[in-house]
């Protein structure tokens, strides 16, 4: 069973940068399309970005496009989210997710049906 562990969250000032990591174990991450979701305080979990098995395709939420970059290193079984030009509205718990189908994680984004989730890492952006 695939297990995911996020790291890299923390407190940053508006305009700053953070890089989140998602380390996978149990199965090889190259078999999965990967994604990042986030849950702001008091709100529902929302899609942030997704990347295909080889990294050849990526998709982003409009709210982060041009500021965030998702990438993966299958040799290290790790997925990353580089976050630049952070805004207070980016404050949220960020979750890594995996699914064997690109459609589920990148198009339908069915949070209840994805194969695996991490425990989340908190990102706080101060103004």
N, C-alpha and C positions, 0 to 999 in steps of 0.2 A: 504494500500500500504506500502510495506517495505521501510523504510528509513535508510540510513547508514551514520554514522559520524565517520571519522577517527581522531585519535589523537596520539601524541607521537613522531612526527617528530622533527627534529632539526639538529643542527650542531654537528658533532662528528669527532674526529681524526681517521685516518686509524688505524685499529686494535681494535677499540672500539666497543661498543654494544649499541643497542637501542631496545626498545620494542614498537611496534605499537599496537594500539587498534582500534577496529571497533565496535562501539555500534549500535545496531539495535533497531528500534522502529516501531510501526505500525502493525507488525506481529511477530509471534514467529520465531526466527532464526532457531529453530530446524527443521523447514519445508524446509530449504534451504541447499544446498551444498554451501560452501563459498570459496572465493579465494582472493588472493592478486595479483595485477598487478602493474607495474610501468612504468613510462614514463620518460626516461632520456632526458636531454636538447637536442632539435633538432632531437629527434628520435621518433619512433612509440611506442605506448603502448605495453608492453610485459608481458607475463605470468610470475609469480613468484612462486606461490604455491596454492594448493587447499586442502580442507578438506571436508570429507563427513559429512552427517547429524549428526552422532553420534561421529564422530572423529575417527572411526575405520580405515579409509583409508586416506592417504595423498599422494600427488604427488608434486614434486619440479622441477623447471627448473634446468638444469645441472649447470648453473652459480652460483646457491646459495646452491646447495646440500651439506650438511655437515656443513653449516654455519648458515642457517636460519631454524627456526622451526615454523610451523603453529599449532595453537591449538584453542580450542573453549571451552567456558563455557556456555552451553545452559541455565542454571539457571540464568545467568547474561545477557543473550542475547548479548554476546560479543565474538568476534573472535580476536585472537592475532597473531602477527608476531614477534617472537624473532629473532633479527639479531645480530650475533656475527662475529668477525673478519672482520669488514666492510672494504671495499676497496673504493678508489675514484670512481671506475666505478659503484658502487652501488648508486651513487648520482642520484636522480630521485624524481618525485612526485609519491607517493605510493597510490594506490587506492584499496579500498575494494569492492568486488563484490559478488553478490548472484544469484543463480539460483536454480530452483526446480529440475533440472536434473544434475546428476553427469557428464554425458557425455559432456554437453555443457560447463561446467566450467573447467573441468579437462582434457578432451581429445581433443575436437574440439576447445575449447577456443575461441569461436566465440564472440569477444568483442562486436559486434553490436547487438547480440541477447540475452544478459544476462538480467535477470529480474530487477536488481537494481545495482546502483553504488553509492559510496560515492563521496564527493567533492575532496578528495585527501589531503595528508599531505606531506610536502616537507622534504626530507632527504638529507643532504649535508655532504659528507665525505671528509675531507681535508687530503692532503698528508703530 
